[in-house]
Amino acid sequence: MKKLFIFLFVIFLTSGSRSGLAQELPAIPINTVVERVQKYFGVYPIEKVHLHFDKPYYAVGDTLWFKTYLQHNLFEYSPSKIVYVEMLTSKDSLIQTLRIPLEDNSGKGQLVLDPQFIDQDNYRFRAYTKWMANFDNAYFYNKIVPVGDAINKKLGAEITYVPDGDNKTKATIQFRNREGNLLGRRKLTWEAIDGWDPFSKGKGETDDMGRVTINLTIKEKSYLKNGRLNVKIEGDKVAPDLMGSYSLQNALWDADVQFFPEGGDLLAGIPKKLAFKAVSSTGKGLKIQGKILDSKKKEVATFNDVIFGMGAIDFTPVAGENYKATVSFENGEQRTFDLPEVKAEGINVVLHSEDDASLQMGLVANDAFYEKNANQPFYVLGQSNGHLVYAAQATLKNSSILINIPKDKLPNGIVQLSIMQPGGKLLSERLVFNQSQPLLDIGVKTDKTTYAKKEGVKLALRVPITDSLKSNYSVAVIDEAKVPHNDDQELGILSNYLLTSDLQGYVEQPNYYFNEKNENRKEALNALLMTQGFRRFSYDDLIAEKLPQVQFMPEQGITLSGILRLNTGRPQPNGGLLLSIPSRSIRKDTYTDNQGRFAFENLVFPDSSKVTINARGNDNFRNLVINMDQTFFPGIDRGNPYASDNVQNIDQEMKAYLNNSKNEYRTSILIDEVEVTGVQRKMVTSKEFSSLSGLSMPEHRVEGERLSGCNVLTMCLTTMLTGITYDNQTLKYYITRNYNQGSRIPVQFFMDGMPIDEQALNSIIPSDIEAIEIFLRDELGTVSRTYQNDGVVSIMTKKKEQSKQPRMSLSEIESMLPKTNVIDMMPLGYVKERQFYSPKYDTPDSKNTNDYRTTIYWNPDVVLDSEGNATLDFYNGDGNGRYKVVVEGQNEAGTAGRTVYYYNVK
């Protein structure tokens, strides 16, 4: 395997001469510094994960296809063989975790966006290895993937927010029903909540165009972080109420402008660049123009952003001055921001100039700093992608030193240049970008430039073979008329590996910096690197030999491990265990070590497989307890900056795609869920009692639920016994019709078939009553002749079912108890492999079908032949217009490439 060559400078620099000043010896020699830094880089490899999706967004019901790539910077270790891919909602709720096996640093997977579980939302896909989980999860792969809904969504809406003074905004929403018709003249209620409690609410009515304007008063801007605007549109006899919930993240306009002096400081008297970045409350860049004023309000510089609210100003600060920037925004707002404090003395590293051959870096110190530190040694370190690529000791014999670094000796990507004192204190740093090493030159060509619908396509790939390194590629072909998307907004394999994976925070439109059609991309990239942070490690810690603690080694396969103990808690050494996975016909055994630990390693099984581990083979197995190790997953990083890529109006932004999805899934409307809450139960009647079996059907029945809240039964019976009259003088009950005719023969009460008198009624607890049946006639006289009564009231109480069961044996009782020596579980397995369906239209009959595909072709396993070629065959869909081909790949050395190609279908 070819190894990546990293050129390491270890040189000594001086500039000029100055008599009478002696050079001081450094506290820590530079060789010691290099050795300690290299110790970290050589022991802690950097792994990066990239996902290539078949398209930028999806609809409910689609299958999401992706290819997984792993890049690592060291080759003297076994890299991770497993990547974890997580799907999270816009509220940072975890939906699913996928375990992707890797072979040759690549894997593949898919996820069905099941309409029963997936709603319209902006989903975040996070990917990492367990080795990456040892470090800051800010360097995990993160990408926002919007998912629209054309199947289940009953309420469509387009919402816009217009600020209306301090802490006030107007939300204008236009509503449509499932069929896309405007919901005009519909009453509604709304409330704005901050995650839990409503802070504003009201009522309204849509106009003829289905629009309503809601005036929101937002007491605290912090409410917007998790705030939602919930709307309920009242239904009618035909249609039920409709509910909608919308993020308040964009409800208030706000802006922040920060200034970043090159090298970290505004140094008095030193001319260099002052970078700036203007962002809105959503995290997106804002177009601005402004001017810098000194303490006397004199204009000393003007500036405009280059792109995404970023730019740089050539600026020379004056000692003792306090500067402010007056900034004007496109919406007419104007604000004033303080610039960083001017430092009276200091030294910074700056980018002096750059050409195709070299980076010319400068160490610049102002006069005050130089006077105090003349002839002092300083260290200049450069690192890129976890390699120390430059190390120099510079003696300050002049106020400025020029450093020339050949580009061809540097790897591609971000290079971090740092100045430190010999004691290890970091003074300044500067990020620069290098792309001097060749990328994978992926050539794409089709046999024709224009095709007919459903015509076959031959797509040829060619990559020049420069060495024997193996490579693999993934290819996606989409109908761009149905899936319009600005490719600058995409996170490609190059922008991920070389840029975003080494930067903290949000990078807007990462592919912009790698699109050669953007003439200002280098200037924009330079501004980005001056305003974005990098903190994979701390030089202070490395030099002090404070190395991070590692909890997880690079996974080589699925491992199930734990401890076998006696029921007393003592570990069981040399205990035998058997693992079985019936669905895969897998049986493996192992023995515990002296501490009782065991591990089944390099297991291969799909997700949702049942796994059984048992210790029954031991003589004392009844006394053994298996304790499985817990599986660790990194915590959810709430408030991830890439939420700035969330699409506010998915219905509008994905209109073409969702219209096509309606046609594709027009027979797949999911009916509303019906929750059955009733419990079937046997109705207890008086017929069950022999003493009352001669009575006919009761005239009235009172269920026990009607006695809810009744404390004294006799007080309730006077109003509940239909056709019965209570006499306050005799304290007895009579049939009303007979009582009114002068009869004074009382009603006879029964409880569960046993006769009782009226005084006993208050001893019955009303909540124990199952039902009361009222008999106004006794046609056969079976009861009246015995008790000399007129009518019957039968009270039935609730009974606990007592079914007779045979006595259980000891073995049967033991079988019902959970066994501590046998563990059944369903651990997270590998994602189940599926093949992308690509239809063939090779006969006239086969073309006589509708083809609504948006992804025309997907192949995550493209391997070139010995000459670097591959030919792929597929058929177009029904869509007319431009088709987009995206090819990404990498070789085993980690060198990556990406190509976008277009052809037409008419």
ABEGO torsion letter per residue (X at the ends): XBBBBBBBBBBBBBBEBBBGBBBBBBABBAAAAAAAAAAAAAABBBBBBBBBBABABBBBGBBBBBBBBBBBABAABBBBABBBBBBBBAAGBBABBBBBBBBGGBBBBBBBBBAAABBBBBBBBBBBBAAAAABBAAABBBBBBBBBBAAABABBBBBBBBBBEBGBBBBBBBBBBAAGBBBBGBBBBBBBBAGABBABBEBBBBBAAGBBBBBBBBABAAAAAABBBBBBBBBBAABBBBBBBBBAAAABBBBBBBBBBBGGBBBBGBBBBBBBBBBBAAGBBBBBBBBBBBAAGBBABBBBBABGGBBBBBBBBBBGBBBBBBBBBAAGBBBBBBBBBBBABEBBBBBABBBAABBBBBBBBBAAAAAAABGBBBBBBBBBGGBBABBBBBBBABABBBBBBBAAABBBEBBBBBBBBAAGBBABBBBBBBBABBBBBBBBBBABABBBBGBBBBBBBBBBBABABBBBBBBBBBBAAABBBBAAABBBAAAAAABAAABBEBBBGAAAAABAABAAAAAAAAAAAAABBBBABBAAAAAAGBBBBBABBBBAEBBBBEBBBBAAGBBBBGBBBBBBBAAAGBBBBBBBBAAGBBBBBGBBBBBGBBBBBBAAABAAAAABBBBBBBBBBBBBBBGBAAAAABBABAAAAAAAAAAAAAAAAAAABBBBBBBBABBBBBBBBAAABAAAAABBBBABBBBAAAABGBABAAAAAAAABBGBBBBAAAGBBBBAAAAAAGBABBBBBBBGGBBBBAAAAAABBAAABABBBBBABBAAGAAAAAAGBBEBBBBBBBBBBBBBBBBBBAAAAAAABBBAABBBBBBBBBBBBBBBBBBBBABAAAAABBBABABABBBAABBBBAAGBBBBBBBBBABBEBBBBBBBBBBAAGBBBBBBBBBBBX
